[in-house]
Amino acid sequence: MKGQALNPYLPTWEYVPDGEPRVFGDRVYVYGSHDRFGSRMFCLNDYVCWSAHVDDLSDWRYEGVIYGKRQDPTNRRGLRAMYAPDVVRGPDGRYYLYYALDFQGLMAVAACDEPAGRYEFLGHVKFADGRLWGSRSGDEFPFDPGVLVDDDGSVYLYSGFATKVPSLLSRFRNLRNSGGVVMQLEADMVTIRTGPDLLFPTKEHAGRFEGHAFFEASSIRKVDGRYCFVYSSEHNHELCYAMADSPRGPFTFGGTLVDIGDVFLPDRPSEREATNYLGNTHGSIALIKDQWYVFYHRQTNRSSYSRQGCAEPLARTSDGGFAQAQITSCGLNGGPLRGEGRYRAAIACHLTSRDGAARYDQRFPRLRLRSHPYLTQDTPDTSTDEGQHVANLRDGAVVGFKSFDTQGVVRILLELRGRFRGRVSVSDTPCFGTVRGVAGLEVDGTEFAVHAVECRLPDGEHALYFTFEGEGAVDLDAFTLVTDEERP
């Protein structure tokens, strides 16, 4: 690779959540929603696309705007936001983009001759008699499309939302939210041949999915000839999967693919043990060069409206499924990061206050979380400055990164600003596990300045955790690992 692959895998000024990774030819393309930094609503920007060569997942190329929200004939004024899309290559070789305009209750399709070209509106998903899906009382609510073009050319559309629809228009039409549904489409890619049929009931009727019931974020892939359905569960901060021998099911629950706070790992059974801030997540899986990855998004800026794409490798299980991935700073890198040089704090994968983490998708999160650290940037949404940093680190806060291949590290330089008096501890396990270095801190300034911590890290693969103790608050912009060969 040209460089190292990091999480988030796109530039830190870019906010593309709900990522659907698709491999077309020798490139992987990520299609997603497009958040606006500093917004108080989801997905206010137009759809953009990023791609990378399958041989170099460190080098992502901006493909530009592929579809604008004003292109939909029901949204000429651009007042409605475009939620999580999906893109497939149709049986005719063209590319089809499926999306819903927030909670409008309609599903739309746009088409293009190339995967990252300018898509043009094709139509709204409809029944054979021409009636639009979602236009009649009792229809299942159209939301979060996931699309499969099977090996025989048949096309399946998955959708669903498991809570009351916060839209007066959809409520007026009395749309149902029974859970995850499937329908087969005609070759025109917009007309429903059969369905919608319920596959994944909501929490009240979860059955074999109890504890991880379907909530939203439908996505579908084929894995070793079987059908793998990826979805966001009732917890909202995890991606789960289910497997079947037919695109119509029945599906069997497989487990958790990833959780944005590492909840549900063996030592973290509940949100109380979360290692990062929680909110919704959405994504899918992709096979890239014989390695499966899960793509998901994280929360930033003390809100659910500035989300960023991350990815992790997936390990297979003996039954043909997947083990839960841990969130890291080096997801697509193929191994740990180099244990030397400068790293931005934006790649943090562990962030907690003295009281642990919390949820951003609660009412008034900025007021409730004033004492908590968070990822943010000083520049506006339109800036391409890589200035994202960790802000508001107070007494008991921990910021962590994993992992690095350390060889002879003897000093770490922290770039800090703010007002803080106390100390910082460096360890390779969280919560004062094995402390490798401690330094007193006196920070007083509005510009980032370097503060050194003498420490010795054993050679090998290690995580890094910085724990702050003292009075005041400090921001962390970056850190540098200095080896004994570099030390003057």
ZAKOL-327814 format. One line per 8 residues: number of its first residue (from 1); for each residue x, y, z of C-alpha. Coordinates in Angstrom, 1 decimal, padded with zeros to 4 digits. Layout:
<atoms>
NUM) X,Y,Z  ...
</atoms>
This chain:
<atoms>
1) 000.0,000.0,000.0  001.1,003.6,-000.6  000.5,004.4,003.1  -001.2,003.0,006.2  -004.9,002.4,006.3  -006.6,004.1,009.3  -010.0,004.4,010.9  -011.8,006.4,009.8
9) -010.7,005.3,006.4  -011.8,008.5,004.6  -010.3,012.0,005.4  -011.4,013.2,008.8  -013.3,016.1,007.3  -015.6,013.7,005.5  -018.8,012.4,007.0  -020.1,009.5,005.0
17) -022.1,007.1,007.3  -024.3,004.1,006.4  -021.5,002.7,004.2  -022.4,000.1,001.6  -019.1,-001.3,000.2  -019.3,-002.8,-003.3  -016.5,-004.3,-005.3  -016.8,-003.5,-009.0
25) -013.9,-004.6,-011.1  -010.6,-003.9,-009.3  -012.0,-001.1,-007.1  -014.1,-001.1,-003.9  -016.7,001.7,-003.9  -018.4,003.0,-000.8  -021.9,004.4,-001.1  -023.5,006.0,001.9
33) -025.5,008.9,003.3  -023.7,012.2,003.7  -023.8,014.0,007.0  -023.1,017.7,007.5  -020.6,018.5,010.3  -022.3,020.6,013.0  -025.8,019.7,011.8  -028.7,018.9,014.0
41) -030.3,016.6,011.4  -029.2,013.5,009.5  -027.9,013.3,006.0  -028.2,016.9,004.7  -025.6,016.7,002.0  -025.8,015.1,-001.5  -024.6,011.6,-002.2  -020.9,011.3,-002.9
49) -018.8,008.3,-003.7  -015.3,007.3,-002.6  -013.3,004.3,-004.0  -010.0,002.5,-003.5  -008.1,-000.1,-005.5  -008.5,-003.5,-004.0  -004.7,-003.7,-003.7  -004.4,-000.4,-001.7
57) -007.1,000.3,000.9  -005.0,003.2,002.2  -005.6,005.3,-000.9  -009.2,006.5,-001.2  -010.2,008.6,-004.2  -013.0,011.1,-004.1  -015.4,010.4,-007.0  -017.5,013.5,-006.5
65) -021.2,014.0,-006.1  -023.0,011.1,-007.8  -026.6,012.2,-007.0  -028.2,015.3,-005.7  -031.3,015.4,-003.6  -033.0,017.9,-005.9  -032.8,015.3,-008.7  -035.8,013.5,-007.2
73) -039.0,015.0,-008.7  -040.7,014.9,-005.3  -037.8,017.0,-003.8  -037.2,019.8,-006.3  -036.7,022.3,-003.4  -034.2,020.0,-001.7  -036.0,020.2,001.7  -035.9,016.4,002.3
81) -032.7,014.5,003.2  -031.6,011.4,001.4  -031.0,008.5,003.8  -028.9,005.3,003.5  -028.6,004.2,-000.1  -027.5,001.0,-001.8  -026.0,000.4,-005.3  -026.0,-002.8,-007.4
89) -025.0,-003.7,-010.9  -028.1,-004.8,-012.6  -028.5,-007.8,-015.0  -028.3,-005.3,-017.9  -024.8,-004.1,-016.7  -026.0,-000.7,-015.6  -025.7,000.5,-012.0  -028.8,001.2,-009.8
97) -028.9,003.4,-006.7  -031.8,002.8,-004.3  -032.7,005.4,-001.6  -035.4,006.8,000.5  -036.0,010.5,001.1  -036.0,010.5,004.9  -039.4,009.5,006.3  -041.4,010.4,003.2
105) -042.5,006.7,002.8  -041.4,006.2,-000.8  -038.4,004.3,-002.3  -036.6,005.7,-005.3  -034.2,004.4,-007.9  -031.5,006.2,-010.0  -029.4,004.7,-012.7  -025.9,005.2,-014.3
113) -023.7,003.5,-016.8  -020.7,003.4,-014.5  -020.4,002.8,-010.7  -019.3,006.4,-009.8  -020.8,008.5,-012.5  -023.7,010.9,-012.3  -026.8,009.0,-011.6  -030.2,010.0,-013.1
121) -033.6,009.5,-011.5  -035.3,006.4,-012.9  -038.5,006.0,-010.9  -040.1,005.2,-007.6  -040.6,001.5,-006.6  -044.1,000.5,-007.6  -046.5,-002.4,-007.8  -047.4,-004.0,-011.2
129) -050.6,-001.8,-011.4  -048.4,001.4,-011.2  -049.3,002.3,-007.6  -046.3,003.5,-005.7  -045.2,001.4,-002.8  -045.9,003.3,000.4  -048.9,005.3,-001.1  -051.7,003.1,000.4
137) -052.8,002.7,004.0  -051.3,-000.5,005.4  -048.2,-000.7,003.2  -045.0,-001.6,004.9  -042.9,001.5,005.4  -040.2,001.9,002.7  -036.8,002.6,004.4  -033.1,001.6,004.2
145) -032.9,-000.4,001.0  -030.6,-003.4,000.6  -030.5,-004.9,-002.9  -029.3,-008.3,-004.2  -028.9,-009.3,-007.8  -028.6,-013.0,-007.6  -026.5,-015.3,-009.8  -029.6,-016.1,-012.0
153) -030.3,-012.4,-012.5  -033.3,-012.2,-010.1  -033.4,-009.0,-008.1  -034.5,-008.7,-004.4  -035.1,-005.6,-002.4  -034.9,-005.6,001.4  -036.3,-002.9,003.6  -037.7,-002.1,007.0
161) -037.9,000.1,010.0  -039.1,-001.1,013.4  -040.4,002.0,015.2  -043.1,004.6,014.7  -042.5,006.8,011.7  -041.8,010.4,012.7  -043.5,011.8,009.6  -047.0,013.3,009.5
169) -047.2,012.3,005.8  -046.4,008.6,006.6  -048.7,008.6,009.6  -051.5,010.0,007.5  -051.1,007.1,005.1  -051.0,004.7,008.1  -047.9,002.8,007.0  -046.9,-000.3,008.9
177) -043.6,-001.0,010.6  -043.7,-004.8,011.0  -039.9,-005.2,010.7  -037.6,-006.3,007.8  -039.3,-007.3,004.6  -038.2,-008.7,001.2  -039.7,-008.3,-002.3  -038.6,-009.5,-005.7
185) -038.4,-006.9,-008.5  -038.9,-007.2,-012.2  -036.0,-006.8,-014.6  -036.9,-003.0,-014.9  -035.5,-002.7,-011.3  -038.4,-000.6,-010.1  -041.6,-002.8,-010.3  -042.4,-005.2,-007.5
193) -043.0,-008.8,-008.7  -043.8,-010.4,-005.4  -044.0,-009.1,-001.8  -043.3,-007.3,000.4  -043.1,-010.3,002.8  -042.0,-010.1,006.4  -038.7,-011.8,007.2  -037.6,-010.1,010.5
201) -040.3,-009.2,013.0  -039.8,-006.3,015.4  -038.7,-006.7,019.0  -042.2,-007.6,020.3  -042.2,-010.7,018.1  -038.4,-011.4,017.8  -038.5,-015.1,018.5  -035.1,-016.6,017.6
209) -033.7,-013.1,017.3  -034.6,-012.2,020.9  -032.0,-009.8,022.3  -030.9,-008.7,018.9  -034.1,-008.0,017.1  -034.2,-006.2,013.8  -034.4,-002.4,013.9  -033.2,-000.9,010.6
217) -030.3,-000.8,008.1  -031.1,-003.8,005.8  -028.2,-005.0,003.7  -027.7,-008.3,001.9  -024.7,-010.2,000.6  -023.9,-013.7,-000.6  -021.3,-015.6,001.5  -020.1,-019.0,000.2
225) -023.3,-019.5,-001.8  -025.6,-018.6,001.2  -027.5,-015.4,001.8  -026.2,-013.1,004.6  -028.5,-010.4,005.9  -026.8,-007.6,007.8  -028.9,-005.3,010.0  -028.8,-002.9,012.9
233) -030.5,-004.4,016.0  -032.8,-003.1,018.7  -029.7,-001.8,020.5  -029.0,000.4,017.5  -025.2,000.5,018.1  -024.4,-003.0,016.7  -024.5,-004.7,013.3  -025.8,-008.2,013.4
241) -026.1,-010.9,010.7  -028.4,-013.8,009.8  -027.9,-016.6,007.3  -030.3,-018.5,005.0  -030.2,-020.9,002.0  -032.7,-018.8,000.1  -033.0,-015.0,-000.5  -036.5,-015.3,001.0
249) -035.3,-017.0,004.2  -036.0,-018.4,006.7  -032.9,-016.7,008.2  -031.0,-018.0,011.3  -029.4,-015.5,013.6  -025.6,-015.6,013.3  -024.4,-013.0,015.8  -022.9,-009.6,016.2
257) -020.5,-008.4,013.5  -019.3,-005.2,015.2  -020.5,-002.9,017.9  -019.3,000.7,018.0  -018.6,000.5,021.7  -017.3,-003.1,021.6  -020.4,-004.1,023.6  -021.2,-007.9,023.5
265) -017.6,-009.0,023.5  -017.1,-011.6,026.3  -016.0,-009.0,028.9  -018.5,-006.3,027.9  -022.1,-007.7,028.1  -023.9,-004.4,028.3  -023.7,-000.7,027.5  -022.2,000.0,030.9
273) -019.0,-001.5,029.7  -018.9,000.4,026.4  -015.5,001.6,025.3  -016.7,004.4,023.0  -019.7,006.6,022.6  -022.9,005.0,021.3  -025.5,005.9,018.8  -026.8,004.3,015.6
281) -024.7,002.4,013.2  -025.3,001.0,009.7  -023.1,-000.7,007.2  -022.4,-004.1,005.5  -019.7,-006.6,004.6  -017.4,-007.0,001.6  -015.0,-009.6,000.4  -011.8,-007.8,-000.7
289) -008.8,-009.8,-001.9  -010.0,-013.0,000.0  -010.6,-011.1,003.2  -014.0,-010.2,004.6  -014.4,-006.8,006.2  -017.3,-005.1,008.0  -018.0,-001.5,007.3  -019.8,000.6,009.9
297) -019.9,004.2,011.2  -019.0,005.9,014.4  -020.4,008.9,016.2  -018.6,012.3,016.6  -019.2,015.8,017.9  -021.5,014.8,020.7  -024.4,014.1,018.3  -025.8,011.5,016.0
305) -025.6,013.8,013.0  -021.8,013.8,012.3  -021.0,010.2,011.6  -017.9,008.7,009.9  -017.2,005.4,008.2  -014.9,002.8,009.7  -014.1,-000.8,008.8  -012.6,-003.9,010.4
313) -011.4,-007.3,009.2  -013.7,-010.2,010.0  -012.6,-013.6,011.2  -014.6,-016.6,010.1  -016.0,-019.2,012.5  -016.1,-023.0,012.1  -019.7,-022.9,011.1  -019.1,-020.6,008.2
321) -020.2,-017.4,010.0  -018.2,-014.5,011.5  -016.8,-013.7,014.9  -017.4,-010.2,016.3  -014.8,-007.7,015.3  -013.2,-005.3,017.8  -013.1,-001.7,016.8  -009.5,-000.5,016.1
329) -007.5,002.4,014.7  -006.1,000.3,011.9  -009.1,-001.6,010.4  -008.2,-001.9,006.7  -004.4,-001.9,007.3  -003.9,-005.6,007.3  -002.1,-005.5,010.7  -000.9,-003.1,013.3
337) 000.3,000.4,012.5  004.0,001.3,012.5  005.2,002.0,016.0  006.9,005.3,015.1  006.0,008.7,013.8  003.1,011.1,014.2  -000.6,010.0,014.4  -003.7,012.2,014.6
345) -005.9,011.8,017.6  -008.9,011.4,015.2  -008.0,007.7,014.9  -009.0,007.0,018.5  -011.0,003.8,018.9  -011.5,004.1,022.7  -012.9,007.2,024.4  -014.4,007.4,027.8
353) -014.9,009.8,030.7  -014.4,009.0,034.3  -018.0,007.7,034.3  -017.5,005.7,031.1  -019.1,006.3,027.8  -022.7,007.2,027.0  -025.3,007.4,024.2  -025.4,010.3,021.8
361) -028.9,009.5,020.6  -030.6,010.8,023.7  -032.4,014.0,024.2  -030.1,017.1,024.6  -026.8,015.1,024.4  -024.7,018.3,024.4  -026.2,019.3,027.8  -026.0,015.9,029.3
369) -022.5,015.2,028.1  -020.7,018.5,028.9  -018.1,016.7,031.1  -017.4,014.0,028.4  -014.6,013.9,025.8  -015.6,013.9,022.1  -014.2,014.0,018.6  -014.7,017.3,016.7
377) -013.1,019.8,014.4  -012.7,023.6,014.5  -013.4,024.2,010.8  -016.8,024.2,009.1  -018.3,021.4,007.1  -017.0,022.6,003.7  -013.3,022.6,004.9  -010.9,020.0,003.8
385) -008.5,020.6,006.7  -007.5,017.4,008.5  -008.1,019.1,011.9  -010.3,016.6,013.7  -009.1,016.1,017.3  -010.3,014.8,020.7  -011.7,017.6,022.8  -012.6,018.0,026.5
393) -010.4,015.4,028.2  -011.0,015.9,031.9  -010.1,014.1,035.1  -010.5,010.3,034.5  -010.9,010.5,030.8  -009.2,007.8,028.7  -008.4,008.0,025.0  -007.1,004.8,023.3
401) -005.6,003.6,020.0  -005.0,000.1,018.8  -002.8,-001.2,017.7  000.9,-000.5,016.9  003.9,-002.7,016.2  006.3,-001.0,018.7  010.0,-001.4,018.4  012.1,000.6,020.9
409) 009.6,003.3,021.8  011.0,005.4,024.6  009.0,008.7,024.4  005.6,009.9,023.3  005.0,013.5,022.4  001.4,014.7,023.0  000.1,017.8,021.2  -002.3,019.5,023.7
417) -004.1,022.7,024.3  -006.5,024.0,026.9  -006.2,024.6,030.6  -005.2,021.6,032.7  -003.0,020.8,035.7  -002.3,017.2,036.6  -000.7,014.2,034.9  -001.1,011.8,032.1
425) -000.4,008.1,032.2  000.5,005.8,029.3  -000.5,002.2,029.3  -001.0,-000.6,026.8  -004.2,-001.9,028.5  -007.1,000.4,029.5  -008.0,001.7,033.0  -004.5,001.7,034.5
433) -003.6,-001.8,033.3  000.1,-001.8,032.8  001.4,001.7,033.2  004.4,002.4,030.9  005.0,006.0,031.6  003.7,009.0,033.6  004.3,012.7,033.2  003.1,015.8,035.0
441) 001.0,018.2,032.8  000.7,022.0,032.9  -001.2,023.1,029.9  -002.4,026.7,029.5  -002.9,027.9,025.9  -005.3,028.1,023.0  -002.7,026.7,020.5  -001.5,023.1,020.4
449) 001.9,022.6,022.1  004.1,019.5,022.6  004.3,017.8,025.9  006.7,014.8,026.3  006.0,011.5,028.2  009.0,009.3,028.9  008.0,005.7,028.6  009.2,002.3,027.5
457) 006.9,000.0,025.5  007.8,-003.6,025.0  008.5,-004.7,021.5  005.6,-006.2,019.7  001.9,-005.4,019.0  000.4,-003.1,021.6  -002.5,-000.7,022.1  -002.0,002.8,023.6
465) -004.2,004.4,026.2  -003.7,007.9,027.6  -005.4,008.5,031.0  -005.7,012.1,032.3  -005.9,013.0,036.0  -006.2,016.5,037.3  -008.1,019.8,037.1  -009.4,021.5,033.9
473) -009.8,020.2,030.4  -007.4,019.6,027.5  -007.7,018.8,023.8  -005.5,016.2,022.1  -004.6,016.9,018.4  -001.9,014.3,017.7  000.8,012.2,019.3  004.3,011.0,018.1
481) 006.0,007.8,018.9  009.7,008.3,019.3  012.1,005.3,019.2  015.5,005.1,020.9  017.1,005.5,017.4  015.4,008.8,017.0  015.9,010.2,020.4  018.7,012.8,020.5
</atoms>
